[in-house]
Amino acid sequence: MRNDCETCVNYVYDEDCEESICTVNLDEDELVRFMEDSHYCCPYYRLDDEYAVVRRQM
């Protein structure tokens, strides 16, 4: 698990806010842990690997 939000599938661009946001609904404890602990790994992180399907087809 990782904390690199920019490569996570749950981190999407919101046109209304004109910024990227996390679509996972973290509870208060998880959010505090994520913001304060530099070693905390997000349990919802999934790599946004758009080539994964192509590699499986080969």
C-alpha positions as CSV (number, residue, x, y, z in Angstrom):
1,M,0.0,0.0,0.0
2,R,1.1,3.5,-0.7
3,N,0.3,7.1,-0.1
4,D,0.9,8.5,-3.6
5,C,-2.5,9.9,-4.2
6,E,-1.7,11.2,-7.7
7,T,-1.3,7.6,-9.0
8,C,-4.4,6.2,-7.2
9,V,-7.5,5.2,-9.1
10,N,-9.6,7.0,-6.4
11,Y,-8.0,10.4,-7.1
12,V,-10.0,12.0,-9.8
13,Y,-10.4,15.5,-11.3
14,D,-13.6,17.3,-10.2
15,E,-14.7,19.8,-12.8
16,D,-16.9,21.6,-10.4
17,C,-14.1,22.3,-7.9
18,E,-11.5,22.5,-10.7
19,E,-9.1,20.3,-8.7
20,S,-8.3,16.6,-8.0
21,I,-10.0,15.0,-5.1
22,C,-10.1,11.6,-3.4
23,T,-13.4,9.8,-4.0
24,V,-12.9,7.5,-0.9
25,N,-15.0,8.5,2.0
26,L,-12.5,8.3,4.9
27,D,-13.8,8.4,8.4
28,E,-12.5,11.0,10.8
29,D,-9.9,8.7,12.4
30,E,-8.5,7.5,9.1
31,L,-8.3,11.1,7.8
32,V,-6.4,12.3,10.9
33,R,-4.0,9.3,10.7
34,F,-3.4,9.9,7.0
35,M,-2.7,13.6,7.5
36,E,-0.4,13.3,10.6
37,D,1.4,10.0,10.2
38,S,4.0,10.1,7.4
39,H,4.3,6.3,7.4
40,Y,0.6,5.6,7.2
41,C,-0.4,3.6,4.1
42,C,-3.8,4.2,2.7
43,P,-5.8,1.0,2.7
44,Y,-7.8,2.2,-0.3
45,Y,-4.9,2.9,-2.6
46,R,-5.1,1.2,-6.0
47,L,-2.6,1.9,-8.7
48,D,-4.2,3.6,-11.7
49,D,-2.5,1.4,-14.2
50,E,-4.3,1.9,-17.5
51,Y,-2.0,-0.6,-19.3
52,A,-2.8,-3.6,-17.0
53,V,-5.6,-4.8,-19.3
54,V,-3.3,-4.7,-22.3
55,R,-0.6,-6.7,-20.5
56,R,-3.2,-9.4,-19.6
57,Q,-4.4,-9.7,-23.2
58,M,-0.9,-10.5,-24.5
